[in-house]
């Protein structure tokens, strides 16, 4: 009798421990912050090009796109470190460290405005303010902080228990909230930070300072609440790493999947950030190009909202259709010079991440965790490809033909959907 009561108490306790609704909502809120600040940083390219780089000569596009390059290089820099922090210090401590890094990053960007009066340096015949390099440092630290936050947020959302939801449902909710953040960010930059007069560096001071305070409050709240480790309740058997003797790169579909993630993230960010640079160069007004960026990210939001209805369609079929349509849209935009066609690419990009990810780790078994980590290397595409596009724009004197870089990315994704995803593990 006593044993029965004791077992009942244990079961009730475990049930309560598996209800992570509160922490889940916190993580979803942080997903909004991640999406919002990621796109805010990208949208700084055009206004800061005008504010910082008006005398930089032929390097204007190269240096402006370096803002996004610096940000996304934070991901490969901090990915392994953040994983070790989780292992050694736990999810909550790692999350708070990420928020502290986020405050520091925003602070560095604020300092770039404070020191805008520092002398410029001569670079390949142009003049670049020293304060611009301070902003680049802030952008890099911001990317590092996002890598730390996502190292905690993504697995937490996937594994934590919330009554009435599945892993797919929770990830869909988080992705939708993330997309809301990315959608409102362009208007926040164009309409609130740089609204009205010509862009001035000083305009970032107040908004970023307010964001620092908000993040500090969030960090303080997290420090004083209980944040359970959902992994601790996982009943699956642990795999001894010593028994995993194969290299993860020996799985062809995974290796090609890393490349697919690289070109996907690169294409997504290139369109989302450089469409503004192209529109600005050909004389499209600020309100219109801000609308372009907003609709691009907004179409990704719509796609993710509708993505749950595609669960019965195989991942390779989803990727095949979306990459083919995206390729047509990019080529059409390039040859007709109708930038509005690029906005539609966002709808195609919206479900690509999940499709690529699931195909790349399919049937890896005990190597799944390592494979997932390897795929994070591909996020560096968001740093490299938009910057390469900017360098190319400077080299050829315009953005029109640079979209061939994005077209090649879509073509590789089409190849991966047709045959690259296949493996010999059946």
JOJOZI-V991014 format. One record per pair of residues at least 12 apart in sequence whose C-alpha atoms are under 8 Angstrom apart, sorted by the first residue. I is the first residue (numbers start at 1). GAP is how many residues later the second one is. D is the distance in whole Angstrom. If there is no record, write none. Layout:
BEGIN
i:I gap:GAP d:D
i:I gap:GAP d:D
END
This chain:
BEGIN
i:17 gap:211 d:8
i:18 gap:142 d:7
i:18 gap:143 d:5
i:18 gap:144 d:7
i:18 gap:212 d:7
i:18 gap:215 d:7
i:19 gap:141 d:8
i:19 gap:142 d:5
i:19 gap:143 d:5
i:19 gap:144 d:7
i:20 gap:140 d:6
i:20 gap:141 d:6
i:20 gap:142 d:6
i:20 gap:208 d:8
i:20 gap:210 d:8
i:21 gap:140 d:7
i:21 gap:141 d:5
i:21 gap:142 d:8
i:23 gap:204 d:6
i:23 gap:205 d:8
i:24 gap:132 d:8
i:24 gap:133 d:6
i:24 gap:136 d:7
i:24 gap:138 d:8
i:27 gap:126 d:6
i:27 gap:129 d:8
i:27 gap:130 d:7
i:28 gap:145 d:8
i:28 gap:146 d:5
i:28 gap:149 d:7
i:28 gap:150 d:8
i:29 gap:148 d:8
i:30 gap:123 d:8
i:31 gap:122 d:8
i:31 gap:143 d:6
i:31 gap:144 d:8
i:31 gap:146 d:7
i:31 gap:147 d:5
i:32 gap:145 d:5
i:32 gap:146 d:4
i:32 gap:147 d:7
i:32 gap:148 d:7
i:32 gap:149 d:5
i:32 gap:150 d:8
i:33 gap:145 d:7
i:33 gap:148 d:7
i:34 gap:112 d:6
i:34 gap:144 d:7
i:34 gap:147 d:8
i:35 gap:143 d:5
i:35 gap:144 d:6
i:35 gap:145 d:8
i:35 gap:146 d:5
i:35 gap:147 d:5
i:36 gap:142 d:7
i:36 gap:144 d:8
i:36 gap:145 d:4
i:36 gap:146 d:5
i:36 gap:147 d:8
i:36 gap:148 d:7
i:36 gap:149 d:5
i:37 gap:144 d:8
i:37 gap:145 d:8
i:37 gap:148 d:7
i:38 gap:105 d:8
i:38 gap:144 d:7
i:39 gap:143 d:6
i:39 gap:146 d:6
i:39 gap:147 d:7
i:39 gap:234 d:8
i:40 gap:142 d:8
i:40 gap:145 d:5
i:40 gap:146 d:6
i:40 gap:148 d:8
i:40 gap:149 d:6
i:41 gap:26 d:8
i:41 gap:27 d:7
i:41 gap:30 d:8
i:41 gap:98 d:7
i:42 gap:25 d:7
i:42 gap:26 d:6
i:42 gap:231 d:6
i:43 gap:142 d:8
i:43 gap:143 d:6
i:43 gap:146 d:7
i:43 gap:230 d:6
i:43 gap:233 d:8
i:44 gap:23 d:8
i:44 gap:145 d:7
i:45 gap:19 d:5
i:45 gap:20 d:6
i:45 gap:22 d:7
i:45 gap:23 d:8
i:45 gap:228 d:8
i:45 gap:232 d:8
i:46 gap:18 d:7
i:46 gap:230 d:7
i:46 gap:231 d:6
i:46 gap:234 d:7
i:47 gap:147 d:7
i:47 gap:152 d:6
i:47 gap:153 d:8
i:48 gap:16 d:7
i:48 gap:151 d:7
i:48 gap:152 d:8
i:48 gap:153 d:7
i:49 gap:12 d:8
i:49 gap:14 d:8
i:49 gap:15 d:6
i:50 gap:149 d:7
i:51 gap:148 d:6
i:51 gap:149 d:5
i:51 gap:150 d:6
i:52 gap:76 d:7
i:52 gap:77 d:7
i:52 gap:80 d:6
i:52 gap:149 d:7
i:53 gap:74 d:8
i:53 gap:75 d:6
i:53 gap:76 d:8
i:55 gap:71 d:6
i:55 gap:72 d:5
i:55 gap:73 d:7
i:56 gap:67 d:8
i:56 gap:69 d:8
i:56 gap:70 d:4
i:56 gap:71 d:5
i:56 gap:72 d:6
i:57 gap:68 d:7
i:57 gap:69 d:5
i:57 gap:70 d:7
i:58 gap:68 d:7
i:58 gap:336 d:6
i:59 gap:67 d:8
i:59 gap:332 d:8
i:59 gap:335 d:6
i:60 gap:334 d:7
i:61 gap:216 d:8
i:61 gap:329 d:5
i:61 gap:330 d:7
i:61 gap:332 d:7
i:61 gap:333 d:6
i:62 gap:325 d:7
i:62 gap:326 d:8
i:62 gap:328 d:5
i:62 gap:329 d:5
i:62 gap:331 d:8
i:62 gap:332 d:7
i:64 gap:326 d:8
i:65 gap:209 d:8
i:65 gap:321 d:7
i:65 gap:322 d:5
i:65 gap:325 d:6
i:66 gap:70 d:8
i:66 gap:321 d:6
i:67 gap:69 d:6
i:67 gap:72 d:6
i:68 gap:71 d:8
i:68 gap:314 d:8
i:68 gap:315 d:6
i:68 gap:318 d:7
i:68 gap:319 d:7
i:69 gap:313 d:7
i:69 gap:314 d:4
i:69 gap:315 d:6
i:69 gap:317 d:7
i:69 gap:318 d:6
i:70 gap:66 d:6
i:70 gap:67 d:7
i:70 gap:69 d:6
i:70 gap:70 d:5
i:70 gap:73 d:8
i:70 gap:313 d:7
i:71 gap:68 d:5
i:71 gap:69 d:4
i:71 gap:70 d:7
i:71 gap:71 d:6
i:71 gap:72 d:4
i:71 gap:73 d:8
i:71 gap:312 d:7
i:72 gap:68 d:7
i:72 gap:71 d:6
i:72 gap:307 d:7
i:72 gap:308 d:6
i:72 gap:309 d:8
i:72 gap:310 d:6
i:72 gap:311 d:5
i:73 gap:67 d:7
i:73 gap:70 d:7
i:73 gap:71 d:8
i:73 gap:307 d:6
i:73 gap:310 d:6
i:74 gap:66 d:5
i:74 gap:67 d:7
i:74 gap:68 d:7
i:74 gap:69 d:4
i:74 gap:70 d:4
i:74 gap:71 d:8
i:74 gap:72 d:8
i:74 gap:73 d:7
i:75 gap:68 d:6
i:75 gap:69 d:6
i:75 gap:71 d:7
i:75 gap:72 d:5
i:75 gap:301 d:8
i:75 gap:302 d:8
i:75 gap:304 d:7
i:75 gap:305 d:7
i:76 gap:300 d:7
i:76 gap:301 d:6
i:76 gap:303 d:8
i:76 gap:304 d:6
i:77 gap:67 d:7
i:78 gap:66 d:6
i:78 gap:69 d:6
i:78 gap:70 d:7
i:79 gap:68 d:6
i:79 gap:69 d:7
i:79 gap:72 d:7
i:79 gap:297 d:8
i:82 gap:12 d:7
i:82 gap:65 d:7
i:82 gap:66 d:5
i:82 gap:69 d:6
i:83 gap:68 d:7
i:86 gap:66 d:7
i:90 gap:139 d:8
i:91 gap:61 d:6
i:91 gap:138 d:7
i:92 gap:130 d:8
i:92 gap:131 d:8
i:92 gap:135 d:6
i:92 gap:136 d:8
i:94 gap:54 d:7
i:94 gap:55 d:8
i:94 gap:58 d:7
i:95 gap:53 d:7
i:95 gap:54 d:6
i:95 gap:57 d:6
i:96 gap:123 d:6
i:96 gap:126 d:7
i:96 gap:127 d:7
i:97 gap:51 d:8
i:98 gap:47 d:5
i:98 gap:48 d:7
i:98 gap:50 d:5
i:98 gap:51 d:5
i:99 gap:46 d:7
i:99 gap:50 d:7
i:99 gap:116 d:7
i:99 gap:117 d:8
i:99 gap:120 d:6
i:100 gap:116 d:8
i:100 gap:119 d:7
i:101 gap:40 d:7
i:101 gap:41 d:7
i:101 gap:43 d:8
i:101 gap:44 d:5
i:102 gap:39 d:7
i:102 gap:40 d:6
i:102 gap:43 d:5
i:102 gap:44 d:8
i:102 gap:113 d:8
i:103 gap:109 d:5
i:103 gap:112 d:7
i:103 gap:113 d:7
i:104 gap:34 d:8
i:104 gap:37 d:8
i:105 gap:32 d:8
i:105 gap:33 d:5
i:105 gap:34 d:7
i:105 gap:35 d:8
i:105 gap:36 d:5
i:105 gap:37 d:5
i:105 gap:40 d:8
i:106 gap:32 d:7
i:106 gap:36 d:7
i:106 gap:102 d:6
i:106 gap:103 d:7
i:106 gap:105 d:8
i:106 gap:106 d:6
i:107 gap:31 d:8
i:107 gap:101 d:8
i:107 gap:102 d:7
i:107 gap:105 d:7
i:108 gap:26 d:7
i:108 gap:27 d:7
i:108 gap:29 d:7
i:108 gap:30 d:5
i:109 gap:25 d:7
i:109 gap:26 d:5
i:109 gap:27 d:8
i:109 gap:28 d:8
i:109 gap:29 d:5
i:109 gap:30 d:7
i:109 gap:99 d:8
i:110 gap:25 d:8
i:110 gap:94 d:7
i:110 gap:95 d:5
i:110 gap:98 d:7
i:110 gap:99 d:7
i:111 gap:23 d:7
i:111 gap:24 d:8
i:112 gap:19 d:5
i:112 gap:20 d:7
i:112 gap:21 d:8
i:112 gap:22 d:5
i:112 gap:23 d:5
i:113 gap:18 d:7
i:113 gap:88 d:5
i:113 gap:89 d:5
i:113 gap:91 d:7
i:113 gap:92 d:7
i:114 gap:88 d:7
i:114 gap:91 d:8
i:115 gap:16 d:6
i:116 gap:13 d:7
i:116 gap:14 d:8
i:116 gap:15 d:5
i:116 gap:16 d:8
i:116 gap:85 d:7
i:117 gap:14 d:8
i:118 gap:12 d:6
i:118 gap:13 d:7
i:156 gap:73 d:8
i:156 gap:74 d:7
i:156 gap:75 d:8
i:157 gap:13 d:6
i:157 gap:14 d:6
i:157 gap:17 d:8
i:158 gap:12 d:7
i:158 gap:13 d:6
i:159 gap:71 d:6
i:159 gap:72 d:7
i:160 gap:70 d:5
i:160 gap:71 d:8
i:161 gap:69 d:7
i:169 gap:139 d:8
i:172 gap:132 d:7
i:172 gap:133 d:7
i:172 gap:135 d:8
i:172 gap:136 d:7
i:175 gap:129 d:7
i:176 gap:125 d:6
i:176 gap:128 d:6
i:176 gap:129 d:6
i:179 gap:118 d:7
i:179 gap:119 d:7
i:179 gap:121 d:7
i:179 gap:122 d:5
i:180 gap:118 d:7
i:180 gap:121 d:7
i:182 gap:112 d:8
i:182 gap:115 d:6
i:182 gap:116 d:8
i:183 gap:110 d:8
i:183 gap:111 d:5
i:183 gap:112 d:7
i:183 gap:113 d:8
i:183 gap:114 d:5
i:183 gap:115 d:5
i:183 gap:118 d:8
i:184 gap:110 d:7
i:185 gap:109 d:8
i:186 gap:104 d:6
i:186 gap:105 d:8
i:186 gap:107 d:6
i:186 gap:108 d:6
i:187 gap:103 d:6
i:187 gap:104 d:8
i:187 gap:107 d:7
i:190 gap:96 d:7
i:190 gap:97 d:7
i:190 gap:100 d:6
i:191 gap:96 d:8
i:193 gap:14 d:7
i:239 gap:127 d:7
i:244 gap:122 d:8
i:244 gap:123 d:7
i:248 gap:119 d:7
i:248 gap:122 d:7
i:248 gap:123 d:6
i:251 gap:172 d:8
i:252 gap:171 d:7
i:253 gap:106 d:8
i:253 gap:107 d:6
i:253 gap:167 d:6
i:253 gap:168 d:5
i:253 gap:169 d:6
i:253 gap:170 d:6
i:254 gap:106 d:5
i:254 gap:107 d:6
i:254 gap:117 d:7
i:254 gap:121 d:8
i:254 gap:167 d:8
i:255 gap:105 d:8
i:256 gap:104 d:8
i:256 gap:160 d:7
i:256 gap:164 d:6
i:256 gap:165 d:7
i:257 gap:99 d:7
i:257 gap:100 d:7
i:257 gap:102 d:8
i:257 gap:103 d:5
i:257 gap:118 d:7
i:257 gap:159 d:8
i:257 gap:163 d:8
i:257 gap:164 d:7
i:258 gap:102 d:8
i:258 gap:116 d:7
i:258 gap:117 d:5
i:258 gap:118 d:8
i:258 gap:119 d:7
i:258 gap:120 d:5
i:259 gap:119 d:6
i:260 gap:96 d:7
i:260 gap:118 d:8
i:260 gap:152 d:7
i:260 gap:153 d:6
i:260 gap:156 d:7
i:261 gap:92 d:7
i:261 gap:95 d:7
i:261 gap:96 d:8
i:261 gap:114 d:7
i:261 gap:117 d:5
i:261 gap:118 d:7
i:261 gap:120 d:8
i:262 gap:115 d:8
i:262 gap:116 d:4
i:262 gap:117 d:6
i:262 gap:118 d:6
i:262 gap:119 d:4
i:262 gap:120 d:7
i:263 gap:115 d:8
i:263 gap:118 d:6
i:263 gap:122 d:8
i:263 gap:146 d:5
i:263 gap:147 d:8
i:263 gap:149 d:8
i:263 gap:150 d:8
i:264 gap:85 d:8
i:264 gap:88 d:8
i:264 gap:89 d:8
i:264 gap:117 d:8
i:264 gap:145 d:7
i:264 gap:146 d:7
i:264 gap:149 d:7
i:265 gap:113 d:8
i:265 gap:114 d:6
i:265 gap:115 d:8
i:265 gap:116 d:6
i:265 gap:117 d:5
i:266 gap:113 d:8
i:266 gap:114 d:8
i:266 gap:115 d:4
i:266 gap:116 d:4
i:266 gap:117 d:7
i:266 gap:118 d:7
i:266 gap:119 d:5
i:266 gap:120 d:6
i:266 gap:140 d:8
i:266 gap:143 d:8
i:267 gap:115 d:7
i:267 gap:118 d:7
i:267 gap:119 d:8
i:267 gap:139 d:5
i:267 gap:142 d:6
i:267 gap:143 d:8
i:268 gap:78 d:7
i:268 gap:81 d:7
i:268 gap:114 d:8
i:269 gap:113 d:6
i:269 gap:117 d:7
i:270 gap:112 d:7
i:270 gap:115 d:7
i:270 gap:116 d:4
i:270 gap:119 d:8
i:270 gap:136 d:7
i:271 gap:71 d:7
i:271 gap:135 d:8
i:272 gap:21 d:6
i:272 gap:24 d:7
i:272 gap:25 d:7
i:273 gap:20 d:7
i:273 gap:113 d:8
i:274 gap:112 d:7
i:274 gap:116 d:8
i:275 gap:14 d:8
i:275 gap:17 d:8
i:275 gap:18 d:7
i:275 gap:64 d:7
i:275 gap:67 d:8
i:276 gap:13 d:6
i:276 gap:14 d:7
i:276 gap:16 d:8
i:276 gap:17 d:7
i:278 gap:120 d:8
i:278 gap:121 d:6
i:278 gap:122 d:8
i:279 gap:60 d:8
i:281 gap:117 d:8
i:292 gap:48 d:7
i:292 gap:51 d:6
i:293 gap:50 d:7
i:295 gap:48 d:6
i:296 gap:46 d:8
i:296 gap:47 d:5
i:296 gap:48 d:7
i:296 gap:49 d:7
i:296 gap:50 d:5
i:296 gap:51 d:8
i:297 gap:49 d:6
i:298 gap:48 d:8
i:299 gap:44 d:8
i:299 gap:45 d:7
i:299 gap:47 d:5
i:299 gap:48 d:5
i:299 gap:51 d:8
i:300 gap:46 d:5
i:300 gap:47 d:5
i:300 gap:48 d:8
i:300 gap:49 d:7
i:300 gap:50 d:4
i:300 gap:51 d:8
i:301 gap:46 d:8
i:301 gap:49 d:7
i:302 gap:45 d:7
i:303 gap:44 d:5
i:303 gap:45 d:7
i:303 gap:47 d:5
i:303 gap:48 d:7
i:304 gap:46 d:6
i:304 gap:47 d:6
i:307 gap:44 d:6
i:315 gap:40 d:5
i:315 gap:41 d:7
i:315 gap:43 d:7
i:315 gap:44 d:7
i:316 gap:39 d:7
i:316 gap:40 d:8
i:316 gap:43 d:7
i:316 gap:101 d:5
i:316 gap:102 d:7
i:316 gap:105 d:7
i:317 gap:100 d:7
i:318 gap:33 d:8
i:318 gap:34 d:8
i:318 gap:37 d:7
i:319 gap:32 d:8
i:319 gap:33 d:6
i:319 gap:36 d:6
i:319 gap:37 d:7
i:319 gap:94 d:7
i:319 gap:95 d:7
i:319 gap:98 d:6
i:320 gap:93 d:8
i:320 gap:94 d:6
i:320 gap:97 d:5
i:320 gap:98 d:7
i:322 gap:26 d:5
i:322 gap:27 d:7
i:322 gap:30 d:8
i:323 gap:25 d:7
i:323 gap:26 d:8
i:323 gap:87 d:5
i:323 gap:88 d:7
i:323 gap:90 d:6
i:323 gap:91 d:5
i:324 gap:86 d:7
i:324 gap:87 d:8
i:324 gap:90 d:6
i:325 gap:20 d:8
i:325 gap:23 d:7
i:326 gap:18 d:8
i:326 gap:19 d:5
i:326 gap:22 d:6
i:326 gap:23 d:8
i:326 gap:84 d:7
i:327 gap:80 d:6
i:327 gap:83 d:5
i:327 gap:84 d:7
i:329 gap:12 d:6
i:329 gap:13 d:6
i:329 gap:15 d:7
i:329 gap:16 d:7
i:330 gap:12 d:6
i:330 gap:15 d:7
i:330 gap:73 d:7
i:330 gap:74 d:8
i:330 gap:76 d:7
i:330 gap:77 d:6
i:331 gap:72 d:8
i:331 gap:73 d:7
i:331 gap:76 d:7
i:334 gap:66 d:6
i:334 gap:67 d:6
i:334 gap:69 d:6
i:334 gap:70 d:8
i:337 gap:63 d:7
i:357 gap:15 d:8
i:357 gap:18 d:8
i:359 gap:62 d:6
i:360 gap:61 d:7
i:363 gap:62 d:7
i:363 gap:63 d:8
i:385 gap:20 d:8
i:389 gap:13 d:6
i:389 gap:14 d:8
i:389 gap:16 d:7
END
